[in-house]
Amino acid sequence: MMHIALAVFADPALRALIALHFDGMREGAPPEHCHVLDLSGLERPDIALYTLHLDGRLAGMGALRALNARTGEIKSMRTHPAFVRRGVGAAILDHLIGEAAARGYQAVCLETGTDEKFVAALALYHGRGFVSGPAFGEYEPSPHNQFLYLTRERF
């Protein structure tokens, strides 16, 4: 059974998943083009981090950051390697989109990579209706990243 809730940052399993995500995202991209958040970056008041537990084990996480009153940014989505291809990423993404709708956002956006390891994530995002768009916030476009948007009509 899947259960999604706000993260408990003291949970050692969550800390390990955040470290795995941070280390994995830093591989293959120059440091100036890697925008992954570590534990301290996720513990900010403008970010809500959610965890998904499957059968009592931490299976994934995802965060929603308030960019402004109308737009949210999806951050740090990660499925634990033991739970890949079990619907964890889709459930977290759907939860974050639902949270964005509940907050009254008119759009959600995300920044993600461009190399081969992002194929499954990109398929998930595009399957949920995300489309390519321009850089936002503090991000700078590069060959290593891309920007996706989902507008309220597609929530």
KABEL-V511871 format. One record per pair of residues at least 4 apart in sequence whose ideal C-beta (glycine too) atoms are under 7 Angstrom apart, sorted by the first residue. I is the first residue (numbers start at 1). J is the second residue. D is the distance in Angstrom with one decimal. If there is no record, write none. Layout:
BEGIN
I,J,D  I,J,D
END
This chain:
BEGIN
1,55,6.6  2,52,5.9  2,54,5.4  2,91,5.6  3,53,4.8  4,50,5.5  4,52,4.9  4,91,6.8  4,95,5.0  5,50,6.7  5,51,6.4  6,48,6.5  6,50,6.1  7,14,5.8  7,49,4.0  7,50,6.3  7,51,4.8  7,61,6.6  8,14,6.7  9,14,6.6  9,39,6.9  9,43,5.8  11,15,6.8  12,16,6.3  13,17,6.5  13,58,4.2  14,18,6.2  14,51,6.1  14,58,6.2  14,61,6.8  15,19,6.4  15,39,6.4  16,20,6.3  17,21,6.3  17,58,6.1  17,61,5.9  17,78,6.2  17,80,5.8  18,22,6.2  18,38,6.8  18,39,5.2  18,42,6.6  19,23,6.1  20,24,6.0  21,25,6.1  21,36,6.6  21,76,6.1  21,78,4.1  22,26,6.5  22,36,5.4  22,38,5.0  25,34,6.1  25,36,3.7  26,34,5.2  26,36,6.4  28,115,5.9  29,33,5.0  29,34,4.5  29,113,6.6  29,144,4.5  30,144,6.9  33,142,4.7  33,144,4.3  33,145,6.1  35,111,5.9  35,139,6.5  37,41,3.2  37,42,5.0  37,75,6.2  37,76,5.6  39,43,6.4  42,47,5.8  42,49,5.1  42,63,6.0  42,76,6.2  46,65,5.6  46,66,4.9  47,63,5.1  47,65,4.7  47,75,6.6  48,63,6.5  48,64,5.2  48,99,7.0  49,61,6.2  49,63,4.4  50,61,6.6  50,62,5.7  50,92,6.7  50,95,6.0  51,58,5.9  51,61,5.0  52,59,5.2  52,60,4.5  52,88,5.7  52,91,5.9  52,92,5.4  53,57,6.2  53,58,5.8  53,59,6.2  54,59,4.0  54,83,6.0  54,86,6.9  54,88,6.6  58,80,6.2  59,79,6.7  59,80,5.3  59,83,4.0  59,88,4.7  60,78,6.1  60,79,4.3  60,80,6.0  60,83,6.4  60,88,4.1  60,89,6.5  60,92,5.2  61,76,6.5  61,78,5.6  61,92,7.0  62,74,6.6  62,76,6.5  62,77,4.2  62,92,3.9  62,93,6.8  62,96,5.3  63,75,4.1  63,76,4.7  64,72,5.1  64,74,6.2  64,96,5.0  64,99,5.2  64,100,6.4  65,72,6.5  65,73,4.4  65,75,5.3  66,72,6.0  67,71,4.5  67,72,6.3  67,73,5.2  67,137,6.2  70,105,6.1  70,106,4.6  70,107,7.0  71,105,5.8  71,106,6.8  71,107,5.0  71,109,6.5  72,100,4.5  72,103,6.6  72,105,4.7  72,108,4.8  73,108,7.0  73,109,5.5  73,110,6.3  74,96,5.3  74,108,5.8  74,110,4.2  77,89,6.4  77,92,5.9  77,93,6.7  79,83,5.5  79,84,5.5  79,88,4.5  79,89,5.0  83,88,4.9  87,91,5.6  88,92,6.4  89,93,6.1  89,124,5.5  90,94,6.2  90,124,6.1  91,95,6.3  92,96,6.4  93,97,6.4  93,124,6.2  93,128,6.1  94,98,6.3  95,99,6.4  96,100,6.4  97,101,6.6  97,108,6.4  97,150,6.8  97,155,5.6  98,102,6.3  99,103,6.4  100,105,4.3  100,108,4.6  100,155,6.8  101,155,4.7  106,151,6.8  106,152,4.7  107,149,5.8  107,150,6.6  107,151,5.0  107,152,6.5  108,150,5.1  109,133,7.0  109,136,5.6  109,147,6.4  109,148,6.6  109,149,4.8  110,148,5.3  111,139,5.2  111,145,5.5  111,147,5.6  112,118,5.7  112,121,6.2  112,122,7.0  112,145,6.8  112,146,6.1  112,148,6.6  113,117,6.9  113,118,4.4  113,144,6.3  113,145,6.1  114,118,6.7  114,143,6.6  114,144,5.9  114,145,6.4  114,146,5.5  118,122,5.4  119,123,6.5  120,124,6.6  121,125,6.3  122,126,6.0  123,127,5.9  124,128,6.6  125,130,4.1  125,148,5.3  126,130,5.9  128,150,6.8  129,150,5.5  129,154,4.0  130,148,4.0  130,149,6.3  130,150,4.8  131,148,6.7  131,149,5.9  132,146,6.4  132,147,6.8  132,148,6.2  133,147,5.3  133,148,6.8  133,149,4.3  134,147,6.3  135,139,4.6  135,140,6.3  135,141,4.7  135,147,5.5  136,147,6.3  139,145,6.9  139,147,6.9  141,145,6.7  150,154,5.4  150,155,6.9
END
